[in-house]
Amino acid sequence: MPGVTAKDMMLFLCGKFGLDGGQYQVVEFTGAAIAALDMQERMTLANMSAELGAQTALIAPDQVTADFLSEAGAKDVDIAAWQGDADAPLLADHVFDAAALAPQIAAPFSPANAAPAADYDERIEIAYIGACTGAKLTDLRAAAQVLKGRKIAASVEFMVGPASKLDQDRAQADGTLQILLDAGARLLPTACGACAGYGENRFGENTNVISSTARNFKGRMGAVSSRVFLGSPYSVAAAAVAGRICDPRELLA
């Protein structure tokens, strides 16, 4: 699904079911689209289950899990012992066609205000890729796919705060970070930063922002009058180039 990520999946689910759609239950993600996600994308699903109102989220361990743990230094990984019960009762079972999912944007002031990116034509002044659900190595690489060979709009401030020092180092080593910097990114420290509303990078009064973070509640990321839209790193990068929210697939064609 070019231009579509786990962030789009979660914003779609928040839009469909609301912020209490998880009913404080355990949510399990399954299916071919989930199996195709790398570990960092799966982390986004699990992390943002909070926005869905779930107690926690699970994805059955598979070879992707085993490879990730082995790379991290784990020994004798036995994913067979970690599988759920096949006959476990379900409160509900929902099936969606991931191949039909369009990039999603959540309008202020809730992740539940989600709609296809093509439905928007909002100008933006700040594009922010940061924090744990929006600036992992996978996210930085997605943004780089849009930004390679391009410059951000003159009217846009583009801020990038990698999710971790490890991801920043890897992005620097493979050239991803340089693509973002060449496009006009301002590199921020690897911290929660604006996502949690602290530090010098809080959003100012009457500012239109598109962010790859998880939440856009009023006043959370800066001034109460700031308006934060949520989207995937593809969508944030595309908006930084266009100066407005757009379907990122327009820049990936």
C-alpha positions in Angstrom: 0.0 0.0 0.0 2.2 2.8 -1.2 1.8 5.9 1.0 -0.2 4.1 3.7 1.1 3.2 7.1 0.2 1.8 10.5 -0.6 5.4 11.5 -3.2 5.6 8.8 -4.7 2.3 10.0 -5.0 3.6 13.6 -6.4 7.0 12.6 -9.0 5.2 10.5 -9.9 3.0 13.5 -10.1 6.0 15.8 -12.4 7.7 13.3 -14.7 4.7 13.0 -14.9 3.6 16.6 -14.0 6.7 18.6 -11.6 7.2 21.4 -13.5 4.7 23.6 -13.9 2.1 20.8 -11.6 -0.3 22.5 -13.8 -0.4 25.6 -10.7 -0.9 27.7 -10.3 -4.4 26.3 -7.3 -6.1 24.7 -7.2 -5.5 21.0 -5.5 -8.0 18.7 -4.4 -7.1 15.2 -4.3 -9.9 12.7 -4.4 -10.5 8.9 -2.1 -10.3 5.9 -1.7 -6.5 6.1 -0.5 -6.7 9.7 1.8 -9.6 9.0 3.5 -7.5 6.2 4.4 -4.7 8.7 7.8 -4.4 10.1 8.3 -4.3 13.9 8.4 -0.5 14.2 5.1 -0.2 12.3 3.6 -2.8 14.7 4.8 -0.7 17.6 2.8 2.2 16.3 -0.4 0.1 16.3 0.3 -1.2 19.8 1.2 2.3 21.1 -1.8 4.0 19.6 -4.2 1.5 21.0 -4.5 3.9 23.9 -6.0 6.4 21.5 -8.6 3.7 20.6 -9.4 3.3 24.3 -7.9 -0.2 24.5 -6.2 -1.6 27.6 -3.4 -3.0 25.4 -2.9 -4.3 22.0 -1.3 -7.6 20.7 0.1 -8.9 17.5 0.8 -12.6 17.4 4.6 -13.2 17.4 5.9 -14.4 14.1 9.2 -14.5 12.2 9.3 -10.7 12.2 9.2 -10.8 16.0 11.8 -13.5 16.2 14.2 -11.6 13.9 13.7 -8.4 15.8 14.4 -10.0 19.2 17.4 -11.9 17.8 18.9 -8.7 16.4 18.4 -7.1 19.8 20.4 -9.8 21.4 17.8 -12.2 22.7 18.7 -15.9 22.8 16.6 -19.0 22.3 13.5 -17.1 21.1 10.5 -19.5 21.1 7.6 -17.7 19.5 5.5 -20.9 19.5 5.1 -20.6 23.3 3.8 -17.1 23.0 0.7 -17.7 20.7 -2.7 -16.9 22.0 -5.5 -19.5 22.5 -7.3 -20.2 19.2 -10.6 -20.6 21.0 -10.3 -17.4 23.1 -13.7 -15.6 23.3 -14.0 -12.3 21.3 -16.1 -9.4 22.3 -16.2 -8.3 18.7 -14.5 -9.1 15.4 -14.0 -6.5 12.7 -12.6 -7.1 9.3 -11.2 -4.3 7.0 -9.7 -4.2 3.5 -6.3 -2.6 4.1 -5.7 -2.4 0.3 -8.6 0.0 0.1 -7.4 2.3 2.9 -6.5 5.9 1.9 -4.0 8.0 3.8 -5.8 9.5 6.8 -5.7 12.9 8.5 -7.2 13.6 11.9 -8.4 17.2 12.3 -8.2 19.2 15.5 -8.8 18.3 18.3 -9.0 14.6 18.4 -7.5 11.5 16.7 -11.1 10.4 16.1 -11.6 13.3 13.6 -10.1 11.2 10.9 -10.9 11.4 7.2 -9.0 10.7 3.9 -6.2 13.1 3.3 -7.6 14.0 -0.1 -10.6 15.6 1.7 -8.4 18.3 3.1 -7.0 21.5 1.6 -5.7 23.2 4.8 -2.6 25.4 4.6 0.0 24.5 7.2 2.8 26.5 8.8 4.6 23.8 10.7 5.3 20.2 9.7 6.5 18.1 12.6 7.9 14.5 12.5 8.6 13.4 16.0 8.1 11.2 19.0 7.5 7.5 19.5 4.7 6.9 17.0 6.0 9.2 14.3 9.8 9.4 14.1 11.2 5.9 14.2 13.6 4.8 11.5 10.7 3.4 9.4 8.9 6.8 9.7 12.0 8.8 8.8 12.5 6.6 5.7 8.9 7.1 4.7 9.3 10.9 4.9 12.5 10.7 2.9 10.7 8.9 0.1 8.6 12.0 -0.4 11.4 14.5 0.2 14.2 13.1 -1.8 15.2 15.7 -4.4 12.6 18.2 -3.1 12.5 21.3 -0.9 9.9 22.2 1.7 7.7 25.2 0.9 9.1 28.6 1.9 6.1 29.2 4.2 6.6 26.0 6.2 8.9 25.2 9.2 9.8 21.6 9.0 10.9 20.0 12.3 12.3 16.5 12.8 12.9 14.9 16.2 13.9 11.3 15.8 12.3 8.8 18.2 15.7 7.6 19.6 19.4 8.2 19.3 19.7 4.8 17.7 17.2 5.6 15.0 18.9 8.9 14.4 22.3 7.2 14.0 20.9 4.6 11.6 19.1 7.3 9.6 22.4 9.2 9.4 24.3 6.1 8.3 22.0 5.1 5.5 21.5 8.7 4.1 17.9 9.1 5.3 18.7 12.0 7.7 20.7 13.9 5.1 17.7 13.7 2.7 15.5 15.4 5.3 18.1 18.0 6.1 18.7 18.8 2.4 14.9 19.3 2.1 15.0 21.9 4.8 14.4 20.0 8.1 15.5 21.5 11.4 16.8 18.6 13.6 15.5 18.5 17.1 16.7 16.4 20.1 15.5 12.8 20.4 12.8 13.4 23.0 9.0 13.7 23.3 9.4 17.5 22.7 6.4 19.1 21.2 4.3 15.9 21.3 4.2 16.3 25.1 4.0 20.1 24.9 7.3 21.0 26.5 10.4 22.7 25.5 11.1 25.6 23.2 9.4 23.9 20.3 5.8 24.2 21.6 3.5 25.4 18.9 2.6 29.1 19.0 -0.6 31.0 18.9 -2.9 30.5 15.9 -0.6 28.0 14.2 -1.6 25.4 11.7 0.4 22.2 12.2 0.6 18.8 10.7 2.2 16.2 13.0 3.1 12.6 12.9 2.5 12.2 16.6 -0.4 10.3 18.3 -2.5 13.0 19.8 -3.8 16.5 18.9 -5.9 17.5 21.9 -6.5 21.2 22.3 -3.5 22.8 24.0 -1.5 19.6 24.4 1.3 20.5 22.1 1.4 24.3 22.6 -1.0 27.3 22.6 -4.7 26.5 22.9 -5.2 28.4 19.7 -2.9 26.2 17.7 -4.5 23.7 15.4 -2.8 20.3 15.1 -3.7 17.8 12.3 -2.4 14.3 12.6 -1.0 12.2 9.7 1.6 9.7 8.8 5.2 10.7 8.0 4.3 10.5 4.3 1.5 13.0 4.8 3.6 15.3 7.0 6.4 15.4 4.4 4.0 15.9 1.5 2.3 18.8 3.3 5.7 20.3 4.1 6.5 20.3 0.3 3.0 21.5 -0.8 2.4 24.0 2.0 -1.0 22.4 2.5 -2.4 19.1 3.5 -2.7 16.8 0.6 -2.8 13.1 -0.3 0.9 12.0 -0.1 0.4 9.6 -2.9 0.4 12.6 -5.2 4.1 13.0 -4.5 4.9 9.3 -4.6 3.5 8.6 -8.1 
